[in-house]
Amino acid sequence: MPLSTQSQTDDAQYILVASLDNARNISNILKAITFKDHAIFSATPNGLKVTVEDSKCLQANAFIQADIFQEFTIKEDSVGFQVNLTVLLDCLTIFGGSTVPGVSTALRMCYMGYGYPLTLFLEEGGVVTVCKINTQEPEEPIDFDFCSSNVTNKVILQSESLKEAFSELDMTSEVLQITMSPNQPYFRLSTFGNSGNAHYDYPKDSDMMELFQCTKTQINRYKMSLLKSSTKALALSCKVSVRTDSRGFLSLQYLVRNNDGQICFVEYYCCPDEEVGDD
């Protein structure tokens, strides 16, 4: 593959080099968090974290571990930059994102440091395209201060069951109400849309429920317009962890398997819209 034969002297100028045999393994994950144009990239020796935010109410993070890449070289403890995510995705799919068996687009992503563009070398069928995307100094992501010690309720579900719920609930509702409780209804999703109120309940011993850890009854509402962004990640995922903390902040963590069976995570944090008293 031509990309793997780039000379080592070329690599010497870069502080970050990441290579993939199949660019779709990163483009699919990035699509799951594309709801705003700009994304903050943070690289460490553990891998790549990509963050997108909306109105200080919603944050999405995609975690792509270093071992997902065929090559992942970083010369500093951490490397950060901001890029236009829409432009990056356009470049990653420049060959049309071929789904033909055995045909994939190889990617080599290189970054020289502050002020330099993010350079993509993309190769398919012997044709190499080079894209250079302007970078900006990264903004500091919002700290939602969501730590496991403050988590009051947590469930892990098969994603299929959550997809089913979203297909049955009224998405014209302005909010999604989530009830989590050690008592019935245990885990309930509610909407209040044009066709009336709708509830979707999960028994705690449901086959679709892998884990049920609820210590207190919480009823919180979240803006549907914010949560709709996370349905892209839900569509790709096989499992989802739903957690709320003592403030009612919501964490949705999606486990996504790529085409090679490797696991990546996409996490959404969402502020509560309004708190509802216990019924």
TAQUI-V514169 format. One record per pair of residues at least 12 apart in sequence whose C-alpha atoms are under 7 Angstrom apart, sorted by the first residue. I is the first residue (numbers start at 1). J is the second residue. D is the distance in Angstrom with one decimal. If there is no record, write none. Layout:
i,j,d
I,J,D
I,J,D
This chain:
i,j,d
3,108,6.8
13,112,6.2
14,110,6.3
14,111,5.4
14,112,4.2
15,74,5.6
15,75,5.0
15,76,6.9
15,111,6.1
15,112,5.3
15,113,6.3
16,73,5.7
16,74,4.6
16,75,6.6
16,110,5.6
16,111,5.2
16,112,6.9
17,72,5.8
17,73,5.1
17,74,6.6
17,109,5.6
17,110,4.6
17,111,6.7
18,69,6.5
18,71,5.5
18,72,4.5
18,73,6.4
18,108,5.8
18,109,5.1
18,110,6.6
19,69,5.7
19,70,5.6
19,71,5.0
19,72,6.6
19,107,5.5
19,108,4.3
19,109,6.2
20,69,5.2
20,70,5.4
20,106,5.8
20,107,5.1
20,108,6.5
21,105,6.9
21,106,4.4
21,107,6.3
22,104,5.5
22,105,5.3
22,106,5.0
22,107,6.7
23,92,6.5
23,105,5.5
23,106,5.7
23,107,5.4
25,258,5.7
25,259,6.6
27,89,6.3
27,92,6.5
29,62,6.8
32,232,4.8
32,233,4.5
33,52,6.7
33,60,6.0
35,229,6.3
36,52,6.7
37,84,5.4
37,85,5.4
37,86,5.7
38,52,6.7
38,82,6.8
38,83,5.7
38,84,4.5
38,85,5.3
39,51,5.5
39,52,4.9
39,82,5.6
39,83,5.7
39,84,6.4
39,85,5.7
40,52,6.6
40,81,6.0
40,82,4.4
40,83,6.7
40,138,5.8
41,80,5.5
41,81,5.4
41,82,5.9
42,78,6.9
42,79,5.8
42,80,4.5
42,81,6.9
43,78,5.5
43,79,5.0
43,80,6.3
44,77,5.9
44,78,4.7
44,79,6.6
45,66,7.0
45,74,6.3
45,77,7.0
46,65,6.0
46,66,5.4
47,64,5.8
47,65,4.4
47,66,4.0
48,63,6.0
48,64,5.1
48,65,6.3
48,66,7.0
49,61,6.5
49,62,5.6
49,63,4.7
49,64,6.4
50,62,5.1
50,63,6.7
56,142,6.9
57,270,5.8
57,271,5.3
58,226,6.7
58,269,5.6
58,270,4.7
58,271,6.7
59,268,5.6
59,269,5.1
59,270,6.7
60,267,5.6
60,268,4.4
60,269,6.4
61,266,5.6
61,267,5.1
61,268,6.4
62,265,6.0
62,266,4.4
62,267,6.5
63,264,6.0
63,265,5.3
63,266,6.2
64,264,5.6
65,264,7.0
68,262,6.8
80,138,6.3
81,135,6.1
81,136,5.9
81,137,5.4
81,138,4.7
82,135,5.5
82,136,4.9
82,137,5.9
82,138,4.7
83,134,6.7
83,135,5.0
83,136,6.4
91,131,6.8
104,124,6.4
105,122,6.4
105,123,5.6
105,124,4.8
106,122,5.6
106,123,5.1
106,124,6.4
107,120,6.8
107,121,5.8
107,122,4.8
107,123,6.7
108,120,5.8
108,121,5.0
108,122,6.6
109,121,6.4
115,135,6.8
116,135,6.7
117,132,5.7
117,133,5.2
117,134,4.5
117,135,5.3
118,132,5.6
118,133,5.1
118,134,6.4
118,135,6.5
119,131,5.7
119,132,4.5
119,133,6.4
120,132,6.3
150,245,5.3
150,246,5.9
151,243,6.7
151,244,5.7
151,245,4.0
151,246,6.3
152,214,6.5
152,215,5.9
152,216,6.8
152,244,6.1
152,245,5.2
152,246,5.9
153,180,6.7
153,213,5.7
153,214,4.2
153,215,6.1
153,243,5.7
153,244,5.5
153,245,6.9
154,212,6.2
154,213,5.1
154,214,6.0
154,242,5.6
154,243,4.4
154,244,6.7
155,211,5.2
155,212,4.6
155,213,6.1
155,241,5.8
155,242,5.3
155,243,6.6
156,209,6.0
156,210,5.3
156,211,4.9
156,212,6.8
156,240,5.7
156,241,4.3
156,242,6.2
157,208,5.6
157,209,4.7
157,210,5.6
157,239,5.8
157,240,5.4
157,241,6.4
158,208,5.3
158,209,6.7
158,238,6.1
158,239,4.6
158,240,6.4
159,234,6.6
159,237,6.3
159,238,5.1
159,239,4.7
159,240,5.7
161,208,6.4
165,200,6.4
169,191,6.4
169,198,6.1
170,191,6.0
170,193,5.6
170,198,6.9
171,193,6.9
172,193,5.0
172,194,6.3
173,191,5.6
173,192,4.9
173,193,3.9
173,224,6.9
174,223,6.0
174,224,5.4
175,191,6.5
175,221,6.0
175,222,5.3
175,223,4.5
175,224,4.7
176,189,6.8
176,190,5.9
176,191,5.3
176,221,5.5
176,222,5.3
176,223,6.4
176,224,5.7
177,189,5.8
177,190,4.9
177,191,6.3
177,219,6.9
177,220,5.6
177,221,4.2
177,222,6.4
178,190,6.5
178,219,5.7
178,220,5.5
178,221,6.3
179,218,5.7
179,219,4.5
179,220,6.7
180,214,6.7
180,217,5.7
180,218,5.4
180,219,6.6
181,214,5.7
181,215,7.0
181,216,5.6
181,217,4.1
181,218,6.3
182,214,5.1
182,215,5.9
182,216,6.1
182,217,6.6
185,201,6.5
186,202,6.9
186,203,6.5
186,204,6.2
187,201,5.9
187,202,5.4
188,200,5.6
188,201,4.5
188,202,6.3
189,201,6.5
219,275,6.9
219,276,5.7
219,278,6.7
220,248,6.3
220,272,6.3
220,274,6.6
220,275,5.2
220,276,5.9
221,272,5.7
221,273,5.4
221,274,5.7
221,275,6.4
222,271,7.0
222,272,5.0
222,273,4.8
223,273,6.0
230,268,7.0
233,254,6.7
233,266,6.8
234,254,6.7
236,256,6.0
237,254,5.8
237,255,5.3
237,256,4.3
237,257,6.9
238,255,6.0
238,256,6.1
239,254,6.0
239,255,5.3
240,252,6.7
240,253,5.5
240,254,4.5
240,255,6.2
241,253,5.0
241,254,6.5
248,272,5.9
249,270,6.0
249,271,5.0
249,272,5.7
250,269,5.6
250,270,5.1
250,271,6.5
251,267,6.9
251,268,5.7
251,269,4.7
251,270,6.6
252,267,5.6
252,268,5.1
252,269,6.6
253,265,6.8
253,266,5.8
253,267,4.3
253,268,6.4
254,266,5.1
254,267,6.1
